[in-house]
Amino acid sequence: MHDEADDDLAEVICSLQAASVVAAAGCGKTEQIVKAAARGGGRRLILTHTHAGVDALRKRLKDNGVSTTLFAIDTIAGWCLRYGSSYPARSGLTITEPKGEQDWAAVYGSAIKLIASGAVSRVLRASYCGLFVDEYQDCGALQHNVIAALSSVLPVCVFGDPLQAIFDFNGQTPVDWKTEVFQRFPLVRTLSKPYRWHKHGNVEMADWLEKTRSALEAGEPLDFRQTPACVAWEWLPDQDGPRQGKVVGTCLSAMARDGNLVVIGDPINLAGRALIAKRLAKQGFSNIEPVECKSLYAAAKKLKSNSGSKRFDGTLDMLEQCMSGVGRSDFVKAVASRKAGGALGTAKFGSLIDIGLALQEGAGDDICLALIQGFSVRPTSYVFRREMLSAMQSALRMKIAGESSDLLDAIWQVQNRIRHAGRHTAYRSVGSTLLVKGLEFANAIVVHSPNMNRKDWYVALTRATHTLTILAPHKVFTPVA
C-alpha cells in the first residue's frame, strides 16, 4: 500500500531545524527515516535505544541501497558514553563501564555538560548534517535533555508514538509529548496508515486497528463484540487454576496456525508468565526474559556466595526455574544413596548422580556447569527459560576460562553481549508488552491483566499480522489510563 500524502515528508523533515513525527505501529516510521537519510546533504546521525533497534535500522537502510556515507547509527547511551569518554576533561566523565542506573545517569549528564560547553560544536557540525532519533517515546528526562542539547547544534527530527510509551523508567517520569516534545520539536506529520497489515494482505485487521487506536486515544472502552474473522475474543476465568488452564488450552489450539506465536501476559508478573511457558515447555514455548534478568542475578548470587550442599541446592533451584522434568526430589535421594554406597536412581539419572555428589562435596564451577548441562540435555527435561539458562552457562564458562574472576561480573558481560548482538525469540514465546514491543509475530494471544493500561493494550494488539486472540473476562472493558 502506498500513501502519496507521505511522499513529501522526507523533504519536509530535512528542511526543518526541529521537527517531530508521530507514527502509529506498522505505519511506515522506519521507511520515512530511510527516505530522509537517503536524501543526502551530508551524513546523518541516527540514534535509538537498543542495539536491536540499531541493527534493524542498519538492515533497512542497507536493503534500500542507502550509502553508508550518509548515516551513522548508535544507541543514545552508546553515543553519550563514546563522546563523554573522548573528552573527559570537558565532560567530567570518569566511568568507562557503566553498569547501573546511577552510572548511566552520570554518562548522560556528562554528555549534556560536554555539548553545552560548546567544545564539540564544530566537531558535531563537521561530522553530521543533522540528527534523527527513533522510538522517542522511550526517552526519559535525561535522554530528552541530551537530544535537546544536541538540537542547539544540529537540526533534529524525532520519531515516536505516545501511545507506545510503556518503557519502565523505575520511578523516573517519561518525556511528556505535549509539554516537552512538541514544544521543542513541533509536530509535522502523524502517520496512521497501517502498511504492515496491508503488506500481509490483512486489510480487515488494518482497518480494525485504526478504529481501535482511535478508541484508545479517546479513552473509550475496548469493544470486542464486533471484530473481523482474524480477531477473536474468548472468555477468561477469574480463578487462577481455571485461568491457567484456559490460557494453556488456547495456546495448544493456536499451535495449528501458520507462523510463529506469542503469548502476551501480565506486564508485572514475571512468575506468572514463566508458569505459562513451563506448562507449555513440552510444546517448545519459551519465556522472553528482560535483558537485565533479576532472576538470573539472584541465582548467580547463590552460586557465587555458597559452596558444598548450599551450592548444590542453589543449582537445583535454578534448574527448576528454567526447565520442567528435573525430578529434584528423586535426584536428591539418588545423590544421598550414592554417598552412602547405594545405587538408587542410577537408571534415571546415570552419571549426573556422581556430578551432583561432587558438587555437594565442594567441587567448583566446572562441576556446577557440568550438572546444568547434563540436566539440560536429558530427554525428559524441557527448557522454558532458555535465555536465563544459556546466560548462566556462558557466565560459568567465562569464569572457568579465566575471562572473569567474578560470576556476577561475568553475568553482566554476557548480558552486555546480548544487548549488542540482539536477542532471538523462540518460535513460540511468552512475554510482556515491554519485551515484545517492536517485534512482529504472525499470531498473538493477549491475556487480560488489570496491570495492562491502554498503552500496553495498544502495543499488545499490534504485534500480530495474521491472527489475534484476546482472552478477557468481558467483551467490553476500559483499560486504565
C-alpha positions in Angstrom: 0.0 0.0 0.0 1.3 3.5 -0.8 0.2 6.8 0.6 1.0 9.8 -1.6 0.5 12.2 1.3 3.7 10.9 2.9 5.8 11.3 -0.3 7.0 14.8 0.6 7.6 14.1 4.2 11.3 13.3 3.8 11.9 16.6 2.1 10.0 18.4 4.9 11.9 16.7 7.6 15.3 17.5 6.0 14.4 21.2 5.6 13.5 21.9 9.2 15.7 22.8 12.2 13.4 21.0 14.7 10.6 18.6 14.0 8.7 15.5 15.2 6.8 12.7 13.5 4.2 10.6 15.3 3.8 7.2 13.8 1.3 4.5 14.9 2.6 0.9 14.9 3.3 -0.5 11.5 2.6 2.8 9.7 5.9 3.4 7.9 8.0 5.2 10.5 11.2 3.3 9.6 10.5 3.8 5.9 10.4 7.6 6.5 13.7 7.6 8.4 15.2 5.7 5.5 13.8 8.0 2.8 15.0 11.1 4.7 18.5 9.7 5.3 18.7 8.8 1.6 18.1 12.4 0.5 21.7 13.2 1.3 23.1 16.6 2.1 25.6 15.1 4.4 26.0 12.4 6.9 23.0 12.0 9.3 23.4 10.7 12.9 20.6 8.3 13.8 20.1 7.4 17.4 17.7 4.9 19.0 17.5 3.0 22.3 18.6 -0.6 21.8 21.3 -2.4 19.8 18.5 -4.5 18.3 17.0 -1.2 17.1 20.3 -0.2 15.6 20.6 -3.5 13.8 17.1 -3.2 12.4 17.7 0.4 11.1 21.0 -0.5 9.6 19.5 -3.5 7.8 16.6 -1.4 6.4 19.0 1.3 5.2 21.2 -1.4 3.5 18.2 -3.1 1.9 17.1 0.2 0.4 20.6 0.8 -1.0 21.4 3.9 1.2 25.1 4.6 1.1 26.9 4.1 4.4 28.4 7.6 3.8 25.0 9.1 4.5 24.4 7.8 8.0 25.9 6.8 11.4 23.8 4.8 13.8 24.2 4.3 17.5 22.2 4.0 20.7 21.7 7.2 22.7 23.5 5.6 25.6 26.4 4.4 23.4 26.8 7.7 21.7 26.9 9.6 25.1 29.4 7.2 26.5 31.7 7.4 23.5 31.7 11.3 23.4 31.9 11.7 27.1 34.8 9.3 27.3 36.6 11.0 24.4 36.5 14.4 26.1 36.8 13.6 29.8 38.2 17.0 30.8 35.2 18.8 29.4 32.6 16.2 30.2 33.8 15.2 33.6 33.1 11.5 32.9 35.3 9.0 34.9 33.2 5.9 34.3 34.3 3.6 31.5 32.0 0.6 32.0 28.6 1.9 33.4 26.5 -0.9 35.0 23.7 0.6 36.9 21.2 3.5 36.8 23.5 5.9 38.7 26.4 5.2 36.3 24.2 5.8 33.2 22.8 9.0 34.8 26.4 10.2 35.1 27.0 9.3 31.4 24.0 11.3 30.2 24.9 14.2 32.5 28.5 14.2 31.1 27.2 14.3 27.5 24.9 17.2 28.3 27.7 19.1 30.0 30.0 18.5 27.1 27.5 19.6 24.4 26.5 22.7 26.5 30.2 23.7 26.8 30.4 24.3 23.1 33.7 22.3 23.0 32.4 19.8 20.4 30.0 22.0 18.4 32.4 22.3 15.4 33.1 18.6 15.6 29.4 17.7 15.6 28.7 20.1 12.6 31.6 18.7 10.7 30.6 15.1 11.4 26.8 15.3 10.8 24.3 17.4 8.8 21.5 16.5 11.3 20.1 14.1 13.8 17.2 11.6 13.7 16.0 10.0 16.9 13.9 6.8 16.7 11.4 5.5 19.3 11.4 8.8 21.1 8.5 7.7 23.4 11.1 5.6 25.2 13.2 8.6 26.3 13.4 9.5 29.9 14.2 13.0 31.1 18.0 12.7 30.9 17.9 11.3 27.4 15.5 14.0 26.3 17.9 16.6 27.7 20.7 15.1 25.7 18.7 15.4 22.5 17.5 18.9 23.4 21.2 19.9 23.9 22.1 18.5 20.5 19.3 20.4 18.9 21.1 23.6 19.7 23.9 22.4 17.4 22.2 20.2 14.8 18.9 20.0 13.0 16.8 17.4 14.8 13.8 15.3 13.9 12.4 12.8 16.5 10.1 9.9 15.6 7.8 8.0 18.0 4.4 7.2 19.3 3.0 8.5 22.6 0.6 5.5 22.6 3.5 3.1 22.8 5.2 4.8 25.7 5.4 1.8 28.0 9.1 1.8 28.9 9.7 1.3 32.7 11.8 4.3 34.0 12.0 2.9 37.5 10.2 5.9 39.0 11.5 8.4 36.6 9.0 10.4 34.6 9.0 9.6 30.9 9.1 12.5 28.5 5.8 14.3 28.0 4.9 14.9 24.4 2.6 17.8 24.7 4.6 19.9 27.2 8.2 18.8 26.2 8.5 17.1 22.9 6.1 19.2 20.8 7.3 22.4 22.4 10.9 21.8 21.3 10.2 19.6 18.2 7.0 20.8 16.5 4.8 18.1 15.1 4.9 18.0 11.2 3.1 14.8 10.4 1.1 11.9 12.0 1.5 8.6 10.2 -1.7 6.5 10.6 -1.9 4.2 7.6 -1.2 0.6 8.8 1.1 -0.6 5.9 2.3 -3.6 7.8 -1.1 -5.4 7.7 -1.8 -4.3 4.1 1.6 -5.8 3.2 0.5 -9.1 4.7 -2.9 -8.9 2.9 -4.8 -8.5 6.1 -6.8 -5.4 5.3 -9.5 -6.3 7.8 -7.1 -6.2 10.7 -5.6 -3.0 9.4 -9.0 -1.2 9.4 -9.9 -2.7 12.8 -6.6 -1.5 14.4 -7.1 2.0 13.0 -10.5 2.2 14.8 -9.2 0.6 17.9 -6.3 3.1 18.2 -8.8 6.0 17.9 -10.8 4.5 20.7 -7.8 4.1 23.0 -6.6 7.6 22.3 -10.0 8.9 23.2 -10.1 6.9 26.4 -13.0 4.8 25.2 -13.6 1.1 26.1 -12.1 -1.7 24.1 -15.0 -3.4 22.4 -14.6 -7.0 21.1 -18.3 -7.6 20.3 -17.8 -7.0 16.6 -14.4 -8.0 15.2 -13.1 -9.3 11.9 -12.6 -13.0 11.5 -8.8 -12.7 12.2 -9.6 -11.2 15.7 -11.2 -13.4 18.3 -12.4 -12.9 21.9 -12.6 -15.8 24.4 -13.8 -15.7 27.9 -11.1 -15.8 30.6 -12.0 -17.2 34.1 -11.1 -15.1 37.2 -9.7 -18.0 39.3 -6.0 -18.9 38.9 -6.5 -22.6 38.2 -9.2 -22.4 35.5 -7.4 -19.2 34.2 -4.1 -21.0 33.6 -6.0 -23.9 32.1 -7.8 -21.6 29.6 -4.5 -19.9 28.6 -2.8 -23.3 28.0 -5.7 -24.7 26.1 -5.9 -21.7 23.8 -2.2 -21.9 23.1 -2.4 -25.6 22.2 -5.2 -24.7 19.7 -3.3 -21.8 18.3 -0.3 -24.0 17.5 -2.1 -25.3 14.4 -2.0 -21.8 12.8 0.7 -21.0 10.3 3.6 -18.9 11.5 5.1 -18.0 14.9 3.1 -17.4 18.0 3.5 -15.1 21.1 1.5 -15.1 24.3 1.5 -11.6 25.9 0.8 -11.8 29.6 0.8 -9.7 32.7 3.5 -7.0 32.4 4.4 -7.1 36.1 4.0 -10.8 37.0 7.2 -12.5 35.5 6.5 -15.6 37.6 3.0 -15.9 36.1 4.4 -15.6 32.5 7.1 -18.2 33.3 4.4 -20.6 34.6 2.6 -20.4 31.3 5.9 -21.2 29.5 6.5 -24.0 31.9 3.2 -25.7 31.3 3.8 -25.5 27.6 7.5 -26.3 27.7 7.0 -29.7 26.0 5.5 -27.9 23.1 8.6 -25.7 22.7 7.3 -22.5 24.4 10.0 -20.3 25.9 9.8 -17.3 28.2 11.2 -14.0 26.9 13.5 -12.6 29.6 14.3 -9.0 30.5 17.9 -8.2 29.4 18.8 -7.4 33.0 17.2 -10.5 34.3 16.8 -10.2 38.1 16.1 -14.0 38.4 19.5 -14.7 36.8 21.4 -12.3 39.1 19.6 -13.8 42.1 20.6 -17.3 41.0 24.2 -16.2 40.3 24.5 -14.7 43.8 23.5 -18.1 45.3 26.1 -19.9 43.3 28.8 -17.3 44.0 28.4 -17.0 47.7 27.8 -20.7 48.6 29.7 -23.9 48.3 29.0 -27.6 49.0 25.4 -28.5 49.8 24.2 -24.9 49.6 25.6 -24.5 46.1 24.2 -27.9 45.1 20.7 -26.7 46.3 21.2 -23.3 44.6 22.0 -25.1 41.3 18.9 -27.2 41.6 16.8 -24.1 42.4 18.0 -22.5 39.2 17.3 -25.7 37.1 13.8 -25.8 38.4 13.3 -22.1 37.5 14.4 -22.9 33.9 13.1 -26.3 33.0 10.4 -28.9 33.7 11.2 -32.5 34.4 14.1 -32.0 36.8 12.8 -34.6 39.2 14.5 -32.8 42.1 13.3 -35.0 45.0 14.3 -38.2 43.3 17.7 -36.7 42.3 18.4 -35.6 45.9 17.6 -39.1 47.1 19.8 -40.7 44.4 22.8 -38.5 45.4 22.3 -39.4 49.1 22.1 -43.0 48.2 25.4 -42.8 46.1 27.1 -41.0 49.1 26.1 -44.0 51.3 27.3 -46.5 48.7 23.9 -47.3 47.2 22.7 -47.3 43.6 19.2 -45.7 43.9 18.2 -43.6 40.8 21.0 -44.9 38.5 18.7 -45.9 35.7 17.0 -42.5 35.8 19.9 -40.1 36.3 23.1 -42.0 35.3 26.3 -40.1 35.6 24.5 -37.0 36.8 24.4 -38.6 40.3 28.2 -38.6 40.6 28.4 -35.0 39.3 25.8 -33.9 41.8 27.6 -35.6 44.7 30.9 -33.9 43.6 29.2 -30.5 43.7 27.6 -31.3 47.0 31.0 -32.1 48.4 32.6 -28.8 47.4 33.5 -29.1 43.7 33.9 -25.9 41.7 32.5 -24.1 38.7 33.3 -26.8 36.2 31.2 -29.4 38.0 28.4 -26.9 38.5 28.4 -26.2 34.8 28.5 -30.0 34.1 25.4 -30.5 36.2 23.5 -27.8 34.5 24.5 -29.0 31.0 23.7 -32.6 32.0 20.2 -31.8 33.0 19.5 -29.5 30.0 20.1 -32.3 27.5 18.1 -35.0 29.3 15.2 -36.2 27.0 12.8 -35.7 29.9 13.8 -32.1 30.5 12.0 -29.3 28.7 13.7 -25.9 29.0 11.2 -22.9 29.2 13.6 -20.1 30.3 16.3 -20.7 27.6 17.8 -17.2 27.8 18.4 -17.4 31.5 19.8 -20.9 31.3 22.1 -20.1 28.4 23.3 -16.9 30.1 24.3 -18.8 33.2 26.2 -21.4 31.3 28.0 -18.7 29.3 29.0 -16.9 32.5 30.3 -20.0 34.2 32.4 -20.8 31.0 33.9 -17.3 31.2 34.8 -17.7 34.8 36.3 -21.2 34.2 38.3 -19.9 31.3 39.6 -17.0 33.4 37.9 -14.3 31.4 36.3 -13.1 34.6 37.2 -13.6 38.2 33.6 -13.0 39.5 30.4 -14.7 38.4 28.3 -11.6 38.8 30.7 -9.7 36.6 30.6 -12.5 34.0 26.8 -12.3 34.0 27.0 -8.6 33.3 29.4 -9.2 30.4 27.1 -11.9 29.0 24.1 -9.6 29.2 26.0 -6.7 27.7 27.0 -9.0 24.8 23.3 -9.9 24.3 22.4 -6.2 24.1 24.9 -5.7 21.3 24.1 -9.0 19.4 20.3 -8.7 19.8 18.0 -11.5 21.0 16.4 -14.3 19.1 12.9 -15.1 20.3 11.6 -18.6 20.2 9.1 -19.7 17.5 6.6 -20.0 20.4 7.2 -17.3 23.0 5.7 -15.9 26.2 6.4 -12.3 27.1 5.1 -8.9 28.3 4.2 -5.9 26.2 7.6 -4.3 27.1 9.5 -7.4 25.9 7.7 -7.7 22.6 7.4 -4.1 21.7 8.9 -3.5 18.3 8.7 -7.2 17.4 6.3 -8.8 14.9 4.6 -12.2 15.1 2.2 -14.0 12.8 -0.1 -14.9 15.7 -0.7 -13.4 19.1 -2.7 -14.4 22.2 -3.2 -11.5 24.6 -4.1 -12.4 28.2 -6.1 -9.7 30.1 -4.5 -8.3 33.2 -5.6 -5.4 35.4 -1.9 -4.3 35.2 -2.2 -3.5 31.5 -3.0 0.1 30.7 -4.3 1.5 27.4 -0.7 1.8 26.1 0.0 -1.8 27.0 -3.1 -2.8 25.1 -2.2 -0.9 22.0 1.3 -2.5 21.9 -0.2 -5.9 22.5 -2.9 -5.6 19.9 -0.4 -4.5 17.2 2.1 -7.4 17.5 0.3 -9.9 15.2 0.0 -9.7 11.4 -2.3 -12.7 10.9 -4.5 -13.7 13.9 -5.2 -12.2 17.2 -6.9 -13.8 20.2 -7.9 -11.8 23.3 -8.6 -13.7 26.5 -10.5 -11.4 28.8 -13.3 -11.7 31.4 -15.6 -9.3 29.4 -16.1 -8.4 25.8 -16.2 -4.7 26.6 -13.9 -3.1 29.2 -12.0 0.1 29.7 -8.2 -0.2 30.3 -6.7 2.0 33.0 -5.1 5.2 31.6 
